Amino acid sequence: MATRQDTRRRPGRAAGASIPGVAEVPHAKLAQRFRAEPDRARVRIVASTEIADGLRCETTVRDHTVAADEPRSFGGTDAAQSPVELLLTSLATCQAITYRIWAAELGVALDRVSVEVVGDLDLSGLLGLDGGARAGYEGLQVHVTLDGPEPRERYEELAEAVDRHCPVLDALSRPVTMERVLTVPGSS
């Protein structure tokens, strides 16, 4: 994606520029707290899912619940996005939010952010029909549209900062340690 580049604020650019619809840039105070107490920046997020009727799941993180389902053609009720669609949703929303945060951090005027994520998936991998097919996405394309008064170079600088700092993009593009812990009847 992007090459590493210095993303420090440029002289004359105000740190914590405004974010439309937000009275105060909240991440500025958070970053200040984490600089003073680096251990507080490390968090553990727990998502708990229960499968309900058919293939519909309800997942809770903190006090927020999100539903997932599969299309009717796949045996679901099509009452919510599928898990693979939610993955695209997570990437698209994380990108948009990271653009807003880093625009404020770099002092880049940004009027509008639009993100579209397109994924190519071969369902024969999930169904075990083709041993060579991946169960997950073969590729993702992230289409970002930015509007504002800045020159193109400033938006390119912003995009490079976002590519380095977007948590979901990072999790998808770099290996993440995965561990499955299975609990079944009779196990302790």
Sine and cosine of phi, psi and omega as CSV:
sin_phi,cos_phi,sin_psi,cos_psi,sin_omega,cos_omega
0.00,0.00,-0.97,-0.25,-0.07,-1.00
-1.00,-0.09,0.40,-0.92,0.12,-0.99
-1.00,-0.01,0.40,-0.92,0.00,-1.00
-0.93,0.36,0.70,-0.72,0.02,-1.00
-0.51,-0.86,0.43,-0.90,0.03,-1.00
-0.92,0.40,0.83,-0.55,0.00,-1.00
-0.90,-0.43,0.42,0.91,0.07,-1.00
-0.93,0.38,0.42,-0.91,0.01,-1.00
-0.86,0.51,0.63,-0.78,0.07,-1.00
-0.99,0.15,0.53,-0.85,0.06,-1.00
-0.82,0.57,0.65,-0.76,0.01,-1.00
1.00,0.02,-0.16,0.99,0.03,-1.00
-0.99,-0.13,0.75,-0.66,-0.02,-1.00
-0.99,0.16,0.79,-0.62,0.12,-0.99
-0.93,0.36,0.56,-0.83,0.04,-1.00
0.94,0.35,0.61,0.79,0.09,-1.00
-0.82,0.57,0.30,-0.95,-0.12,-0.99
-0.94,0.33,0.45,-0.89,0.12,-0.99
-0.91,-0.42,0.84,-0.54,-0.01,-1.00
-0.81,0.59,0.74,-0.67,0.03,-1.00
1.00,0.08,-0.03,1.00,-0.01,-1.00
-0.83,-0.56,0.85,-0.53,-0.06,-1.00
-0.90,0.44,-0.65,0.76,-0.04,-1.00
-0.71,-0.71,0.61,-0.79,0.00,-1.00
-0.97,0.25,0.97,-0.23,-0.14,-0.99
-0.93,0.38,-0.49,0.87,-0.07,-1.00
-0.94,0.34,-0.34,0.94,-0.01,-1.00
-0.90,0.44,-0.71,0.70,0.03,-1.00
-0.93,0.37,-0.61,0.79,0.01,-1.00
-0.90,0.44,-0.71,0.70,0.02,-1.00
-0.88,0.48,-0.64,0.76,0.03,-1.00
-0.89,0.47,-0.68,0.73,0.02,-1.00
-0.89,0.45,-0.66,0.75,-0.03,-1.00
-0.94,0.33,-0.51,0.86,0.08,-1.00
-0.91,0.42,-0.63,0.77,0.00,-1.00
-0.96,0.27,-0.57,0.82,-0.03,-1.00
-0.73,-0.68,0.98,0.19,-0.10,-1.00
-0.83,0.56,-0.52,0.86,-0.01,-1.00
-0.91,0.42,-0.41,0.91,0.00,-1.00
-0.96,0.30,-0.25,0.97,0.01,-1.00
-0.97,0.24,-0.30,0.95,-0.01,-1.00
-1.00,0.04,0.86,-0.50,-0.02,-1.00
-0.79,-0.62,0.38,-0.93,0.11,-0.99
-0.88,-0.48,0.79,-0.61,0.01,-1.00
-0.94,-0.34,0.75,-0.67,-0.01,-1.00
-0.88,-0.48,0.81,-0.59,0.09,-1.00
-0.92,-0.39,0.83,-0.56,-0.02,-1.00
-0.91,-0.41,0.79,-0.61,-0.05,-1.00
-0.85,-0.52,0.65,-0.76,0.15,-0.99
-0.82,-0.57,0.72,-0.70,0.08,-1.00
-1.00,0.07,0.74,-0.67,-0.03,-1.00
-0.97,-0.24,-0.72,-0.69,0.01,-1.00
-0.92,0.39,0.69,-0.72,0.04,-1.00
0.86,0.51,-0.86,-0.50,-0.02,-1.00
-0.94,-0.34,0.09,1.00,-0.03,-1.00
-0.95,0.30,0.74,-0.67,0.04,-1.00
-0.85,-0.53,0.47,-0.88,0.15,-0.99
-0.83,-0.56,0.82,-0.57,-0.05,-1.00
-0.89,-0.46,0.73,-0.69,-0.01,-1.00
-0.88,-0.47,0.73,-0.69,0.15,-0.99
-0.74,-0.67,0.79,-0.61,-0.14,-0.99
0.82,0.58,-0.83,-0.56,0.02,-1.00
-0.95,-0.31,0.35,0.94,-0.07,-1.00
-0.92,-0.39,0.70,-0.71,-0.01,-1.00
-0.89,-0.46,0.70,-0.71,0.04,-1.00
-0.82,-0.57,0.69,-0.73,0.05,-1.00
-1.00,-0.09,0.49,-0.87,0.13,-0.99
-0.69,-0.72,0.53,-0.85,0.00,-1.00
-0.45,-0.89,0.06,-1.00,0.07,-1.00
-0.90,-0.43,0.39,-0.92,0.07,-1.00
-0.88,0.47,0.37,-0.93,0.03,-1.00
-0.84,0.55,-0.61,0.80,-0.02,-1.00
-0.89,0.46,-0.32,0.95,-0.03,-1.00
-0.96,-0.29,0.09,1.00,0.04,-1.00
0.98,-0.19,0.04,1.00,0.03,-1.00
-1.00,-0.07,-0.14,-0.99,0.05,-1.00
-0.97,-0.26,-0.01,1.00,0.01,-1.00
0.85,0.52,0.57,0.82,-0.03,-1.00
-1.00,0.06,-0.15,0.99,-0.03,-1.00
-0.34,-0.94,0.12,-0.99,0.07,-1.00
-0.90,0.44,0.49,-0.87,0.08,-1.00
-0.98,0.20,0.28,-0.96,0.02,-1.00
-0.83,0.56,-0.64,0.77,0.00,-1.00
-0.94,0.33,-0.49,0.87,0.10,-1.00
-0.95,0.31,-0.62,0.79,0.05,-1.00
-0.89,0.45,-0.52,0.86,0.07,-1.00
-0.88,0.47,-0.70,0.71,0.05,-1.00
-0.90,0.44,-0.64,0.76,0.04,-1.00
-0.87,0.49,-0.69,0.72,0.01,-1.00
-0.88,0.48,-0.69,0.73,0.01,-1.00
-0.92,0.40,-0.71,0.70,-0.04,-1.00
-0.89,0.46,-0.72,0.69,-0.03,-1.00
-0.94,0.34,-0.62,0.79,0.03,-1.00
-0.90,0.43,-0.65,0.76,0.06,-1.00
-0.87,0.50,-0.76,0.65,-0.04,-1.00
-0.86,0.51,-0.71,0.70,0.00,-1.00
-0.90,0.43,-0.67,0.74,-0.01,-1.00
-0.91,0.41,-0.57,0.82,0.10,-0.99
-0.88,0.48,-0.70,0.71,0.01,-1.00
-0.89,0.46,-0.72,0.70,-0.02,-1.00
-0.88,0.47,-0.75,0.67,-0.08,-1.00
-0.97,0.24,-0.42,0.91,0.14,-0.99
-0.89,0.46,-0.70,0.72,0.04,-1.00
-0.91,0.42,-0.68,0.73,-0.02,-1.00
-0.89,0.46,-0.65,0.76,-0.05,-1.00
-1.00,-0.01,-0.06,1.00,-0.03,-1.00
0.94,0.33,0.54,0.84,0.01,-1.00
-1.00,-0.10,0.85,-0.53,0.04,-1.00
-0.93,0.36,0.81,-0.58,-0.09,-1.00
-0.65,-0.76,0.92,-0.38,-0.04,-1.00
-1.00,0.05,-0.56,0.83,-0.08,-1.00
-0.48,-0.88,0.63,-0.78,0.09,-1.00
-0.79,-0.61,0.77,-0.64,0.09,-1.00
-0.75,-0.66,0.76,-0.65,-0.03,-1.00
-0.79,-0.62,0.75,-0.66,0.11,-0.99
-0.82,-0.58,0.76,-0.64,0.02,-1.00
-0.90,-0.44,0.78,-0.63,0.00,-1.00
-0.89,-0.45,0.76,-0.65,-0.01,-1.00
-0.84,-0.54,0.63,-0.77,0.06,-1.00
-0.97,-0.26,0.85,-0.52,-0.13,-0.99
-0.73,-0.68,0.72,-0.69,0.08,-1.00
-0.95,-0.30,0.97,-0.24,-0.07,-1.00
-0.91,0.41,-0.22,0.98,0.03,-1.00
-0.92,0.40,-0.38,0.93,0.08,-1.00
-0.93,0.36,-0.69,0.72,0.04,-1.00
-0.90,0.45,-0.64,0.76,-0.07,-1.00
-1.00,0.10,-0.04,1.00,0.03,-1.00
0.95,0.31,0.39,0.92,-0.02,-1.00
-1.00,0.10,-0.37,0.93,-0.03,-1.00
-0.67,-0.75,0.95,-0.32,-0.03,-1.00
-0.88,0.48,-0.33,0.94,0.00,-1.00
-1.00,-0.06,-0.18,0.98,-0.03,-1.00
-0.99,0.11,0.65,-0.76,0.09,-1.00
-0.93,0.37,0.53,-0.84,0.12,-0.99
-0.97,0.23,-0.41,0.91,-0.03,-1.00
-0.96,-0.29,-0.21,-0.98,-0.03,-1.00
-0.88,0.47,0.64,-0.76,0.09,-1.00
-0.99,0.12,-0.47,0.88,0.01,-1.00
-0.20,-0.98,0.43,-0.90,0.05,-1.00
-0.77,-0.63,0.61,-0.79,0.12,-0.99
-0.85,-0.53,0.76,-0.65,0.01,-1.00
-0.94,-0.35,0.89,-0.46,0.01,-1.00
-0.96,-0.28,0.89,-0.46,-0.04,-1.00
-0.90,-0.44,0.76,-0.65,0.08,-1.00
-0.87,-0.49,0.83,-0.55,0.01,-1.00
-0.90,-0.44,0.63,-0.77,0.10,-0.99
-0.81,-0.59,0.62,-0.78,0.04,-1.00
0.26,-0.97,0.01,-1.00,-0.11,-0.99
-1.00,0.04,-0.04,1.00,-0.11,-0.99
-0.98,0.22,0.40,-0.92,0.12,-0.99
-0.94,0.34,0.37,-0.93,-0.05,-1.00
-0.78,0.62,-0.63,0.78,-0.04,-1.00
-0.87,0.50,-0.60,0.80,0.01,-1.00
-0.92,0.39,-0.62,0.79,0.02,-1.00
-0.95,0.30,-0.52,0.85,0.10,-1.00
-0.92,0.39,-0.65,0.76,0.08,-1.00
-0.87,0.49,-0.68,0.73,0.03,-1.00
-0.88,0.47,-0.72,0.70,-0.01,-1.00
-0.87,0.49,-0.64,0.77,0.03,-1.00
-0.91,0.42,-0.64,0.77,0.04,-1.00
-0.91,0.42,-0.67,0.75,0.01,-1.00
-0.90,0.44,-0.68,0.74,0.02,-1.00
-0.86,0.51,-0.53,0.85,0.00,-1.00
-0.99,0.13,-0.41,0.91,-0.19,-0.98
-0.89,-0.46,-0.03,1.00,0.00,-1.00
-0.97,0.23,0.91,-0.42,-0.07,-1.00
-0.87,0.49,-0.65,0.76,-0.03,-1.00
-0.95,0.31,-0.65,0.76,0.07,-1.00
-0.87,0.50,-0.68,0.74,0.02,-1.00
-0.87,0.49,-0.71,0.70,-0.02,-1.00
-0.90,0.43,-0.53,0.85,-0.02,-1.00
-1.00,0.10,-0.44,0.90,-0.12,-0.99
-0.98,-0.21,-0.19,0.98,0.05,-1.00
-0.81,-0.58,0.54,-0.84,0.00,-1.00
-0.85,0.52,0.68,-0.73,0.05,-1.00
-0.87,-0.49,0.70,-0.71,0.04,-1.00
-0.91,0.41,0.79,-0.61,0.01,-1.00
-0.85,-0.52,0.67,-0.74,0.06,-1.00
-0.65,-0.76,0.79,-0.61,0.07,-1.00
-0.98,-0.20,0.75,-0.66,0.09,-1.00
-0.90,-0.43,0.90,-0.44,-0.07,-1.00
-0.98,-0.22,0.80,-0.60,0.09,-1.00
-0.90,-0.43,0.85,-0.53,0.00,-1.00
-0.76,-0.65,0.28,-0.96,0.03,-1.00
-0.81,0.59,0.69,-0.72,0.00,-1.00
1.00,-0.03,-0.18,0.98,0.04,-1.00
-1.00,-0.04,0.42,-0.91,0.00,-1.00
-0.89,-0.46,0.00,0.00,0.00,0.00
